[in-house]
Amino acid sequence: MSSPRFDIITIFPGMFAGPLDYSIVRRARDAGLIELHVHDLRDWTHDRHRTVDDYPFGGGAGMVMKAPPWFEALEAVRAMDSRPPHVVLLSPQGRTLEQALVRELAARERLVLCCGHYEGVDERVRERLADAELSIGDYVLSGGETAAMVVVDAVTRLVPGVLGSAASAADDSFGGGLLEYPQYTRPAVYRGWSVPEILLSGHHQRIAGWRRQQQLLRTALRRPDLLARASLSVAERGWLEAALRERALETEGEPDDAH
Ligand SMILES: C[S@@+](CC[C@H](N)C(=O)[O-])C[C@H]1O[C@@H](n2cnc3c(N)ncnc32)[C@H](O)[C@@H]1O
């Protein structure tokens, strides 16, 4: 597969200079592992003020993004590459982004991310142009730009060759359906707080076992919804139940927010 291509359509192209110019996304761009193109929606307006919004039919507060610039922009952007794009409208009403969806998006060769503003976008854009609507969570942002940055970052991490070792994406939280284990680095003792002894043992198998247990415990305590969907061996389930029982005994009588 050739390098995946992202096209972002926005009324604030300047917002992307910075966040996507650092770290892994920057390295991926420099190495030619992804292509990123940001387009100003106003380039497809035809009036002196480069207007992209108008009053909502039927009245109500705020402004709505007009359909024509979106249709013209999508037609032009589509033609910039021979690969057919998967057009995503960022919207709080869309499917919520989670790692499974990130994996689906990472399998696409070309994504066009459409960033809404104001009260949102004329419904005909959603109906006629978008292949999918995507939300980054159940809250309302002022615009789709920050959501688009989240999508580019999360998807880029899964593009082959972007992360140093393929294992690191799989080890990350959600990679195997669980949260990641706790991580430590030097110094081994800081202000009297030591890192777990096992991590200094050099015994790779025991370290791997400890990390797996920590993942199970962490996920059970913080995200039982994820644990319910994860595949655990009988031995792991047994260990986890015992660990949770032990923990419940230890924390009995402590205030609810104690960790
Ligand atoms: C103020 S919001 C519009 C919200 C809209 N009136 C509604 O209630 O569904 C403006 C734009 O921000 C973006 N946006 C807001 N919240 C988002 C979220 N949770 N995920 C993705 N995009 C979001 C969308 O592109 C949206 O068109």
The ligand as an SDF file (V2000), in Angstrom:
LIG
                    3D

 27 29  0  0  0  0  0  0  0  0999 V2000
  -20.2680   23.7220   18.0250 C   0  0  0  0  0  0  0  0  0  0  0  0
  -20.0990   22.2390   17.1080 S   0  0  0  0  0  0  0  0  0  0  0  0
  -21.7090   22.0100   16.4740 C   0  0  0  0  0  0  0  0  0  0  0  0
  -22.5440   21.1310   17.3170 C   0  0  0  0  0  0  0  0  0  0  0  0
  -23.9370   20.8970   16.7640 C   0  0  0  0  0  0  0  0  0  0  0  0
  -24.7450   22.0850   16.9200 N   0  0  0  0  0  0  0  0  0  0  0  0
  -24.5980   19.7380   17.4760 C   0  0  0  0  0  0  0  0  0  0  0  0
  -25.1910   19.9590   18.5210 O   0  0  0  0  0  0  0  0  0  0  0  0
  -24.4750   18.5930   17.0270 O   0  0  0  0  0  0  0  0  0  0  0  0
  -19.1820   22.7520   15.7110 C   0  0  0  0  0  0  0  0  0  0  0  0
  -18.3510   21.6880   15.0310 C   0  0  0  0  0  0  0  0  0  0  0  0
  -17.3860   21.1770   15.9270 O   0  0  0  0  0  0  0  0  0  0  0  0
  -17.0830   19.8350   15.6090 C   0  0  0  0  0  0  0  0  0  0  0  0
  -17.2890   19.0340   16.8180 N   0  0  0  0  0  0  0  0  0  0  0  0
  -17.8730   19.4220   17.9650 C   0  0  0  0  0  0  0  0  0  0  0  0
  -17.8630   18.4600   18.8840 N   0  0  0  0  0  0  0  0  0  0  0  0
  -17.2400   17.4070   18.3280 C   0  0  0  0  0  0  0  0  0  0  0  0
  -16.9290   16.0960   18.7650 C   0  0  0  0  0  0  0  0  0  0  0  0
  -17.2580   15.6750   19.9850 N   0  0  0  0  0  0  0  0  0  0  0  0
  -16.2830   15.2700   17.9160 N   0  0  0  0  0  0  0  0  0  0  0  0
  -15.9490   15.6700   16.6680 C   0  0  0  0  0  0  0  0  0  0  0  0
  -16.2260   16.9000   16.1960 N   0  0  0  0  0  0  0  0  0  0  0  0
  -16.8630   17.7660   17.0030 C   0  0  0  0  0  0  0  0  0  0  0  0
  -17.9960   19.4310   14.4570 C   0  0  0  0  0  0  0  0  0  0  0  0
  -17.2750   19.5070   13.2510 O   0  0  0  0  0  0  0  0  0  0  0  0
  -19.1010   20.4890   14.5340 C   0  0  0  0  0  0  0  0  0  0  0  0
  -19.6780   20.7230   13.2740 O   0  0  0  0  0  0  0  0  0  0  0  0
  1  2  1  0
  2  3  1  0
  2 10  1  0
  3  4  1  0
  4  5  1  0
  5  6  1  0
  5  7  1  0
  7  8  2  0
  7  9  1  0
 10 11  1  0
 11 12  1  0
 11 26  1  0
 12 13  1  0
 13 14  1  0
 13 24  1  0
 14 15  1  0
 14 23  1  0
 15 16  2  0
 16 17  1  0
 17 18  1  0
 17 23  2  0
 18 19  1  0
 18 20  2  0
 20 21  1  0
 21 22  2  0
 22 23  1  0
 24 25  1  0
 24 26  1  0
 26 27  1  0
M  CHG  2   2   1   9  -1
M  END
$$$$
